[in-house]
């Protein structure tokens, strides 16, 4: 890969900005209190809107974990990734791998 995962995510977002999508949808990154991260990506109006994603849970330790799934209904799904404080890039990679399938 010649771009890192964060750069790839930025480009994915930019590719979906069409003057309309970005006003109703987007990407959010928030912190969790356990500590950790939540990555939420709106999929409505994208090529991923109806693509199947198998829920993924990995619990290595109390600090090293990821949980990714699709939430919402088929008309307004979101990719929802929760993870430990040092696993945000891993969650982005999981989204990237799925999106590029």
Helices and strands as residue ranges (DSSP letters): H 5-16, H 21-24, E 27-32, E 36-42, E 56-59, E 65-71, E 78-84, H 88-99
